[in-house]
Amino acid sequence: MERTVLQISIFGLLLAFGTTQPKDDWEIYSFHINSTVTSRYATTIITSRVANRKDESQEIEFHVRIPKNAFISKFRMFMDGQVYDGVVKAKEAAEQQYTDAVSRGESAGIVSSVGRTLEEFKTSVTVAAHKKVTFELTYEELLKRTLGKYELQIHARPMQPVNDFKVDVYIQENAGISFISVKGGLSTGALANAVTKTHADTEAWVHFYPTVDQQKTCDSCGDKGMNGDLVIVYDVNRDRSLGDIKTSSGYFVHHFAPSQLARIPKNVVFVIDKSGSMRGKKIEQTRTALIHILNDLAEDDFFGLITFDSSLYYWKQELVQANSQNVKSAKEFAGNIREHGGTNINEALLDGSRMLNENPRKGSASILILLTDGDPTSGVTNLEQIYSNVMEAIQDKFPLYCLGFGFDVNFNFLEKLSLLNNGVARRIYADADADLQLKGFYDEVANPLLTDVVMIYNGGTNLTRTNFSQYYNGSEIVVAGQITDNNIETFVPSVVAISRNTSISFSEKNSTTKSTDSNIQRVWAYLTVKQLLEKELQYSGDEKAKMKNEILRLSLKYNFVTPLTSMVVTKPTKDKTEVLHKPSESGPPPDERPSFGMSGLGSMPRGTITSHSRVGSAGVAYRQHRPVPVTRFSTSAGRQRMPGVLGSLPDMAYDIAVDMPRLQHLPMPILPTIPGTSKPVEPSIRFLLPAENQSLPLCFDIPASTQLRLLHLPSAGLSVNGALDGIRGFNKIVVRLKPDVNVIVSVSGVSTYDGRDGHLSSWKMGQDTITAGSVTVIKQDMEVDITVGDIRLIILLHENSGEKFLWPVLRQRSSDVDAEGILAQKAAVYEEVHQHMTKLKIKDQEIIVSRSSAADYSFSPAVIMSCWLVPAESALRSQLSHFTALVI
């Protein structure tokens, strides 16, 4: 059910630190993308040739982002007549080789699976004055069929017009190509004439050769060249019911996609998260998508609709037929979904399973679909217990599809939950088209044609997955394996499945076709590694270790860069002209590395070849972690520690089902003065601390000019400090990881430094991913996502009345017991004591409190929350001085 689009994202980043340089300091004089597709297996080669036009050497760093489903299989650099090849090694060995090369004074690059995804790879090399370098990268992916077509998507954004820019695509399919078309922004307007297409039965060619002028005049072009997509769409003929089976050198691949079958009526239950974190655009887009989906239900379908926060809410308690009256009623229910409360995923899925189990229909296919944007925070929150409960409820009777909305969700949890129940997980990106993504996923599963599909291969061995719970119209089942003793005469494929109430079989004599395609063995290896990676998520102990060993063995044999391997490119630096020399005292000053403070954001990279697009269905899968309470800290601008600051706004705590108004604009504070003087009272900024098993959080004030220790993990060498801006929030937050990794986030942008290289990114530059040592930084339009091991810190950029400020949110916290700082504070434990005035009992100490309010800036836009106003020392259970930082 994964997205079939092959997305090629080229992110060749040329970094030369210091002030911005003239454009002619570097030139991409040739940029080629060559993609060959045989039997739906695409091999893509990206070749970028760059010339250093400077009178001195400079470091050129090359980044590549590709879909999670693709494996890099080759990387080479060409310089001064020499070829430097990358070697795939086990990740630990590759890291050691990289470290050793750097310590010997050699120039080393590492192409690696970074953090949570497989989407970014990089290497760099020092290019001497007026010299050239060529980067060549190869990666491979099996195209997946969705809604009756395959798509090969090429995204190009070279950041400058290129004299020799070419895209060549060749497709060869023995079954015959039924149609081929070209779409995307790079095939329209002035660039339409740069595309040529040729189709001849089993072969097709697409060429894209834009001139320099065309690269400047297209809809999304300018002085920085092209920025858009070229999408090649095609399908193959399907004359044989058993499908297309090709053999070569003792291996086979079977593409099975029968189309002349009756549609099976379905039973579908939608389980929709409406917790507080779904507020805003997410819930609006969910309502819109759900209404469209309900409109598309066939009248012979039966459906159910459950929404949940800390509790469950039903449209109906059982499945009902999708007639016009029921659909109209369900749409009214969907249109009134409002967000609030916690996230009780366990109970919602168990009740969705109950609805399907209690309403069986012969000749139908059942489906359970979950949409959520967060981790379980209410009811059962232990992930292992949820896995067990849901598996016991479903019992392999129907698939569970999990849709994770945005990047706050624990995608690894959803992925494992789906795989354990014969489904898949899909990330829904929180973009303008999120409703279309939701509707698009439903369209993929809207028309089941077969259930209980079993692929049988007598005379076959070492098979990839052969059992599939359902087959949907417009999709495709792919199986690969080896032919026993390479004896094609004894190799007999067949398929058995259920169509409505009838068991049917597919078999044909002489159904296999011999081929000279050398990729068939690589298709088998690719599928095997992919499926082992999915299985490895589901196991532990010896079974997990065994699967990891097999993944590593195949990855090394077939040169695949996977989560367990890395590719290292090492180039000895022998020519002194390729080294940035240390100048003498009498010479000119050296090029400055970026200063990683506020001023450092003023110097931009000298040149950039970049392209970035959302990565297919894979998205970004977060690691699974033990669920822990999330500590949120919020601010209310200019609040003073005075009894008069009281609030009567609606209550909202972390598990309370109460609708909250959004905070759109807060007025700038008017500072009070000390009575009898003109001296203003020092302003303060209000923080929120959630409470355990209580409806109201605590809030407390901190002087607005304080520098705070936000998080300190001595055992990990990690520290996070922040400087309050004196008005609303933070103007700078610094993340340091020993020995020399620094990440500085300010209201201007983000800068990183890992002891050797730096990276600068302003907020206006759009999405950017940076890796510095073991720190991964993902910058989006209004937030920065920083991951260090099992720590995940989100820094939100807010703007109010023209003033910008930052706010940190700890989304995933460490299990380390030595964690210190404001963000390391656990949920408050208190007891209300009602006498003639309200008191809270915190750690055997009774404190007089007042009910007040604060703005929760851990959301964007912020929301107003009621809270108990207490002294900072009482909330933090320590002196405020223990949380201040001398330096940022």
N, C-alpha and C positions, 0 to 999 in steps of 0.2 A: 504494500500500500504506500510505499515511499514515493516521493516525487521523482518523476522520470527525467527531469531536466538535467543535462550535463552542463554545469556552469563552470566556465573557465574564467577565473578572476586573476588578473595579472597585477601584481603590486610590486613593481621594480622600483625600489626607493633609492635614489642617489643622495647620499648625505655628505655635505661638506660643511663642517661646523664653522660658525662665525657669523658675520653679517651677510645679508642676502647679496648674492653675486649676480652679475649680468648673465643673461640667458645664454650667451655664446661660450660660457665656461664649460659646457658639456653639451653633447649632441647624441641623440639616438638616431643614428643614420640608417638603421635597418631594423625592422621589427616584423617577424614572421610568425604566424600560427598555422601549423599544419596538422590536420586531424584526419585520421583514417579510421573508418568504421566498417568492420566485417562481422557479420552475425551479431549485430547490436553491441559489439565490443569496440569501444573507442580508445584509440591510442593517439594522444595529442602531444605534439612537440612545440614548445615555445622557444624561439630564438631571438634574443635581443642583443644588438651590437651597439656599443656605446663608445664614444670618443671623448677623451679628456682634452679640452681645448685650452686648458690653463697652462701657465708657464711653470707650474709646480705640480707635484703629485697630489692626489686626493683619494680619499677612501670612497669606494662605491659599494653600496649595500643593496642587495637584490632580494626583495620579498615576493613570495608567491602565495596566494590564497586560492584554495581549490575546494570543491565540495567535500564533505565528510566521506562520501561514498567513493571518492577517487583515491588511488594509491600512487604516489610518486615512485617511479622505478628507475630513473636515471637523472643525474645532474652532472654537467660538465662546464668547466670554464676554459676558454682559449685565450692565452696571452703570450705575446712574443714568440709565436711559433710552437708553444708548448700546450699540451692538453692536460688538464688537471681533473681527474675523474673522482666522483663521489663513490664511496664504498658503504654499503648498508651493513651495519653491525647491530648487535644487541644494544639497547639504549645505554646501559651502564658502560659498556666498552667504548661506545662512540663518545660519550661524555668525557671519558678519561683521555681518549686520543685527542679530543679537542683541547682539553686543559693542558696536556703535555706539549702540544704544538705551540700554544700561546706562550708557555713558560720558556720554550726554546727560542723565542723571538721570531717564530714563523707566523705567517698570515694564515689563519684557519677560518673556515666557515662551517657552520653546522646546519644541515637541513633536517628538521625534526618535527615530530608531532608535538604541538605546544599545548600544554595544560589540558583543557577540557575538550579540545577539538582537534581535528586533523586539517584545519584550514589554513594555517600559516607556516611557511617555510622560508628560511632566509640563509644567505651567505654574503660575504663581502670580500673585497680585494682592494689593495692599494694599486692605483693605476698611475703610472709615471706621467710626467708632463708630455702632452701631445702623443700619448699612446692610446691603444684601444683594448677593449675587452669584449668577449662574446660570452654570454650566458646561454646555456641550452638545457632546458628542463623537459622531461618526459613524464607523463602520468597516464594512468589507465583507469577506465571505468566501464562497467556493464550498464548500458542504457536500460531504463525501465519503462515499460509501456503503461501509460495512463490515459484513460478516456480515448482509447483507440489510436494513439500516436506516440512516437518517440520524439524527443526534442534534444537537440544539441545546441546549447546556448553559449555564445562567445561574447564576453563583456570586454570592451576595449576603452581604455582611458589613458593614453600615453603621456598626457600633460604637455605635449607639444606636437605640432605637425611633424610627420616623419616622411622623408623623401621616398623611402622604400618600405611601404607598409602593405603587407599582403596577408590575407587569410585564404587558405586552400583547404577544402573539405572534400574527401573522396569517400563514397559509401558503396559497399558491395554486399548484396544480399542474394544468396542463391534462390530464395523463394520468390524473388521478384519484388520490385519496389512498386507499390500500388499508387502512391502519390508522393510528391515532395514539394515543399513550398519554403519560402524564406520570409521571415517577418522580423520585427524588432525595430528599434529606433534607427539603427544604422542601415536599414533597407528602405528608408523613406526620404522624401524631399530631395535635396541635392545629391545625396549618397545613393539613391536608387539606381542611377546609371553606373555606379561602380560595382554592382552585383551582377554576375552572370551565373546562369543555372542550366545544366544539361542533364537530361534524364533519358536513359536507354535501357529499358527492361530491368536487368539485375544490377545496373550501375547508375550512379549519379555523381555529378561534380558541381560544386559551388565555389565560385571565386569572388573575392572581395578585394579590389585594388583601387582604393580611393587616391586621387591626386592630392597634393598639398592644399590646393585651393578648395577642393571638396571637403577636406578635413576641417577647414575653417568656416564653411558656410552652411553646414547642416544644422538642423533644429537645435541640437544640444552641443554645438561646436563653437569654437572661438579661437583666440590666439593660442590657447593651450591645447588645441586639437580636439579630437573626438572624445565623446563620453556617452556610451550607449551600448546596446546589445545587437547582436546578429544571431538570430535563432533559426536553425534549420529543422523543419518539421517533416516527418515522414512516417509511413507505415509499410508493411510488407503484405504480399498476397497470402491468403489463408485458404487455399484450395483443399487441403488435406485435414481431416478432422483430428488426426493424431498429432498434427503439427509438423514442425520442421526439425529433423534429427540429422546432425552432421557428425561424422567420425573422422579422426585423423590421428595416426601414430598411437593407436591404442586408447584414445580418449574420445568421449562423445559429449555433445551438448544438445539438449532437447528443449525447444521452445514450444509450449503448449498454450494455445489461445483459441479454442473453438468459439464460433460466433453464432452458428445457426441453432441456438438453443432457446427454449422458452424461459422467460424470466420467472424466478421463484418469488412468491409473495414473502415479505419480510415482517418480522416483529422487531421493533427497535425501541429502546428506552434511552432517552437523553437525560444525562445526569449533569446538571449545570451548577457550577460554583457561583454563589452570589455573595460571598463574604466581603468584608469591608475593602479588601485590597483590589476588588474588581471595580471599584468606583470609577466614574468618569467615562472615558472613551471605551474602555474594555466592555463595560456592561451595556453601553449603547450599541456597540458593534455586535455583541452577542445577541441582543434582542433582535437586531436587524437580520442577522444570519439565520436565527432560529425561525423567524417568521417566513423567510424565503424557503427554508428547508421544509417547513410544514406545508407550504403551498405545493411542493413537489412530491409529497407522499402520494402513492397510488391508492386507489380506493380499496384494493384488496390487501393493503398493508394494515397492520395493527401497531399502535404506538403508545408510549407512556412518556411522561414528562415529570421529572423531579428536580427541584432546586434545593440548594442546601447552603447553610452557613454553619452555625453551631447546631442548628436543628434542621429538620427536613420539612419541605413544603411540597404538597402534591397538587397537580391539576386534577388527576383522578387516581384512585388507589389501585387501579388495575389497567391492563391493556384494553384499548378500545379501537374500533375500526376507524380508519381514516376517511370517513365520509365527510361531506361538506359541512355539516352541522358541527361535528366534533372538531374538525380542523379550525373552523371559525372560533370556537370556544377556546381552543388551545392557543391560538394566535393572540387572543385577548389576554390570556394568562401570561404569555411570553412578553407582551407589550408592557405589562405592569411589574416585571421583575425589578426589584430594587435591592441594592447591595447594603449589607451590614453584617456584623458578627464575625465569628471565627470560621474554621474550615474543618468540617467533620467528614472527611473523604471516606473513611471506613464504613460508617453507617449508611451513607448515601449509596455506595456501591453494593452493599449487602441488600439494601432494599430494591435497588434496580435489578439485581440478580433474582430476587424473590419474585418480582413482577413477571419476569420472563419464564421462570421455572413454574409458576402457578398457572400460566396461560399457554401451554404447549399447543401447537397446531400442526397437524400432519401436513407434509408438503410445503413447509415454510422454513425460512432461515432466520435465526435470531441474532441480534447484534446489540451490544451494550457500548455506549459512547459516553465518555467522561470528558468534561471541559473544566479545567481548573487553572489558577494562576499562582498557586502557592503550595506550601507544605501542609500536611495535616497538623492542625493546631488545637483541635477539639475532639473529644471522644477518645478513641484509640489513636495514639500518635506514634507508637512503636512501629517502625516500617516492617520489620520481620513479621510482626503479628498481623499487620494489614495484608501482607503477601499471603500468609497462611489462611486468613479468614476469607479473602476473596477467592482464592483457589478452591477452597472447600465449598464455597457457595456456587461457583460456576461449574466445577467438575468437568471441564473440557467440553461442555455442551454448546458453547457459543464463544465467539471472540470478544475481547475487550479492547477497545481502541481508546487511547488516552491522548487528549489534546492539551498541551501545556502552553498557556498564554503568557508570552513575554519571557523575561530573563530572570525573574525572581523565583520561578518554579524550580523545584529539584527535578530536573529532567531525567536524571539517572534513575530516580525512584519510579517515575512514570514509565520509562523504557522497560525496566525490569518487570513492573506490574503487568504491562501489556504482553511482553514476551512469555511470561509465565502462564498467560491465558490466551495464547494463540493469536494475539493481535500485534499491533505496532503502536508506537508513540510518534506524535508529530508536534513539532513546535509551531505555534501560531505567533508570528511576529507582530508586535504591538505597533503596527504601521497603519496608514490610512486605509489600506485594503484588507484589514484583518477580517472583516465580515466576508469578503470574497474568498479568503483562505479557508475559513470555516465551511463555507458553502462548497468550495472546491473539494475539500476532503470528503464531505458527505456524498458528493456526486460520484466519487470513486467507489463507494460502497453501496450506492443506492440500488443497484440492479444485480443481485446475486443470480448466477446461472447454475452453479453446481455447489454441493456441499460434500464434505467427507471425501475429498479427492485423494486417491492413493496412486502414486506413480510407480509402476512395476517394471523392473529391468532384469529379466532372466539372462544370465551370462554377463551381468554387470557387477562391479565392485567399487569400493571407495566412493560411494554415492554421496552427493549433497542431499539436502532435505528432500524427502519424497512424500510427506503427508501434509495436506493443507486443508484447513477447516472449511474454507469457502473460496470459490473462484468468482470474480466479478466481471461483468461485461466491460470490455475495453482494457482489461489488464492482461497479464501474462504470467504463466508459471514457467520457471526455468530450472532445469535439473542438469547437472553434469556429473560425470564419473569416468571410471576406467572400464574397458572391455576385458573381461577375463581372458588371459592368455592371448589377447589381441585377436580373438577368433570371432570375426564378424558373423560367421555362419550360425553360431550358437547364441548370438545376441538378439533377444526378442523383447522389444519394449511394448508396454500396454498401459492403459489408464482405466481405473475403476472409480466411479463416483455416483452420487445421488442427484437426480434431477427431479424436483418435486417429490413424488412418492416412489419414483422408479429408480432402480439401480441400473446404470448403463455402463458400458465398457467401450473403450476406443482401442482398436488394434488394426494393423494393416500389414500385409506382406510387403517385403522389399521397401520398408518405410525409411530406411537409413540411406544417407547420401555420403559417399566418400568425398573428402575434401583435402586440399593441399594447404588449408588454412592452419598456420602454425600457432595461431592464438587459442585454439580450442583447449589445449592443455592449460594455458594461462587463464582462460575462463573458469576452468575447474578449480585452479588454485585460488583465484580471486573469490569465487563463491564459497569455497571451503573456509578460507580465512575469515570472510565476512560472517559466516554462520557460526564459526567457532567463537568469534568475538561476542556474538549475541548470547551463545550458550554460556560462555565464561561469566557473564553477568549474573547468571541464574544459579551458579554453583559456588561452593566453598570447599576448603580443605584440599584433600588429595585430588579430587576430580577437577577442581579449579586449576591446580598446579599442572595437572596432566594436559589440560586444554591449552594453558599458556605455553607450555613447552612445544606443543604441536603448532600453535600459531607462530611461535618464534622460528621453528624449523622451516616452515613453509615460507615465511617472510624473508628469511635469509636466502633460501634456495631460489626464490623468484624475484629477489631484489625489490621487495615491497617495503615502503616506509609505512609502518603501522604504529599503533600505540606502544608496541614493545620493541620497536627498532628505530634507529636514526641513521641518517646518511651524513657522513663526514667528508668534507673536501679540504685537503691540506695543501698549501702552496708555500714552499720555502722561499723566504725573501732574501735573494742573493744580490740583486742589483740595488745599490745604494740609492739610485735615483727614485726608487719606488718607496722610499721611506721619508716620512715627514721629519726633516732634520731639526734638531734643537739649535736655534740661532745663537750666535755669539752676542756678548753684551753690547758690542758696537753695531750690531746689525739691526735690521728692522724688527719690530715686534712680531711674534708668531701669531698665526691665526688662533683666535681664542675659542676654546671650547665653551659651550653655553654655560652661563652661570645659572645654577638651578635655584634661583630665587625669582622674585617678581620681574627683575630686569631680564632674566634669561628668556622670557617668552617673547621678547622683541626680536630675536634673531631666528629667522626661518631657514629651513633647509635650502641649499642652493638650487637644487633641482629635484624634481620628482617625476617618476614614471609610475603612475598608480591607476589601479582600477579596483573597484570593490563592489560586490553585489551580495545580496542575501544568499545564503548557501542552502539551496534545495530543502529537502525534508529533514536533513540531518540536524541542521541547526547546530546549537551548542549544547552538549550534554554535560550537565554539572555532575560532579562526583557525588556519590551517595554518602551521606554522613549521618551519624546518630542525631536524631532530632533533639534540639535544645531550644530553650526559650529565646526569642529574638528580643534584644534590648533596643528600644527606640528612644531617641532623644529629640526633643522638639523645642521650639522657641516661640516666645511671644515678645514682639519687639518692645523695648523700652519699659518693660514692667518694673515697677519699684517694689521693694519689700515693705509693703504698707498694708495695714488692715483694710484700707479702702478699696484695694484691687480685688473685687469680688466679681463672680460671673453667674449668670442665670441661664446659660445656654444649655441645650439638650445634652444629656450625658452620652458619652461614648467611651466604653472601655474595650478591651481587646476581644472579649467574647460576648458582648452584649448586643442584642439585635435592635439597634436604634438607628434610624436614618440621620446622617450628619450633613449639615450645610457645608458647601465648599467655601474655603477662604480665598476669595479672588484678589482682594487688595486690602492691605493693612495700612492705615495712615502712618505717616512718619510721627514718631513720638514727640510730645511736648515735654521737655524735661522740667520737673518741679525744682524749686529752690529751697534751701535750708531757711526756715523762718528767721526773719530779722536780718538776712543777708541776701546778696545777689548771687551767691555761689551756688551753682547747680548741684543737685544730688547726682552722684555718679550713676549713670544708667546701668541697668542690668539686663541680662538675657535669660529667659526662662527655659528650663529643661523639663522634660517629662521622663518619669521612670515607671514602667508598668508594674502592676502589683499582682501578687500571686493570689488567685481565688477571691479577688475583690473586684467590684464594679468600677471603681475610680482609681486611676493611677495617681502617683505622687507628682507634684511639680515643685521646683525650687529655682531660686534665682542665683546667678553668678555674675559678678561685676563684668561689664561689657568689654573691658580692655584686657581681660585675663588671657594668658597663654596656657593652654590645657594639655595635660597628658591624656590623650584619648585612649590609647591602648599600648601596653608594654608587655612583651613576652620574652623575658630574659633567656629562657632555654632555647628559643628559636632565633634570638638576636634581632627581634622585630620591635620597632617602636613607631607609634603614630602620634604626632603632636599637631595641635591646631591653634591658630591665633584668631580670637574673636575680633570682629571689625568695629566694635564700639557701638553698633546700632542694632543689627538684626541677627547676625550669625557669624560665620567664619569667613575671613578673606583669604586664608591660606591654610592648607593641610599638608603635612609632610610625612611621607612613609619612608622609613629607613630599615633596610635589612642588611645585617652585617655579612661580609665585610664592607661592601662599597656600593650597594644598590640604593638609589634615592629616587623617589617619585614625589614630585611637588605639584599639587593641584592648587590653582589660584582662580580668581574670577576671570582671568585672561585666558587660561588654558592649562595644559598639562606638560610637564617636562620630566624626562627620566634620564638616569645615568647609571651605568653598571660598572664603572671603573675604567671602561675602555671607550665606550660609545655613548652618545647622547641622542635624544629624540625630543623634538619640540612639536607640540600640536595645539593650535588655538581652538577655541570652542567653535569657531566659524568653519573649521575644516571638515566637519561632518564626522562620520564614524571612522575610527582608527584603532588598530590593535597593535600593542607594543609589548615586546617581551624583554625584560631586563633580568638576567640571571634566572632565578626561580619565581620571579614576579611576573604575572600577566596583567596587563592593563588594557581594558576595552573602553574607549571613549565614544560615547554617543552624543546626540544633540544636547541633552541637558543633564547628563549624568556620566560618571566614571565608575567603572566596575573594576576593582583591584582584587586579585586573588593571590594569596601566598599560602601554599599548602592547603590546610583545611580552614583558613581564614578567608572570608569574602566580605569586603568592605565596599559599600556603595557611597559615592559622594555626589549629592544632587546639587545642581546649580539652580537657584531660585532668582527671580527678578520681581521686585515689588516697588511701585512708584519710581521706576527708573533705577533703583539701587539693586545691584547684584550681590549675592552672598552664597556661601556654600553650606551644606549640611551633611554630616556623615551618618550613615546607617550601617550597623553591623548585621548583615544578612545571615552570615554563617560564622559561628564563633568556635574558638578552639576548645578542645577538651582539657587543655593544659591547666593544671591547678595554679600555676604561677602567674596567670593572667592578671594584669593590673590596669588601672585607668578608668576613665569615665565610661567608656564603651564596654568594659569588662564587668560592670556592675550587674549582679543578678536581680531578678524581679524582687520588688520590695515585699516584705511580709509584715503586715500590720493587723491590728484589731481595733475596731471602732469602740470608743468609750464615750457614752452620752451622759453628761451631767448638765450643769447649767450652761456649759459651753462644750463644743465638740472637741474631743481629744482623740488622738491615735496612740495606740500602744505599740511602740517599735523597739524590739529588743529590751523588754522590761522597762522602757522609759516612756512615760506619758508626756505627750507634746500637744499643746494647744494649736489647733489648725483652723484654717478658714477655707471655705469652698471657693475655688477660683476657676480660672480657665487659661488655656494656653493654645498656641497654634502648633499643630503637629506637622513639622516640615519634613518628616520622613516620607510623607506623601507629596505628590506633585499633581495638581495644586494642593496646598496645605488644607487641613481641616481644623476647625476649632474643637477642642476637647475640654470637658469639665475635669477638674482635678482637685486634690487636697494640697493646698499650699503649705509647705513645711520648710524649715531652715535647711540649707544645703547640707550642713554637717549631719543632720538627722537622716536625710534621704540617702546620703552617701555612706553613712555609718563611720565617718572619719572626718578629720579636719580637711577643709578645702585645700590647704597648703600641700596636702599629699597628692593632689591632682593637678598641681600647677607645674608648668615647664619653664625652666630658666631660658632655654633657647628653643627655637623652632627649627 
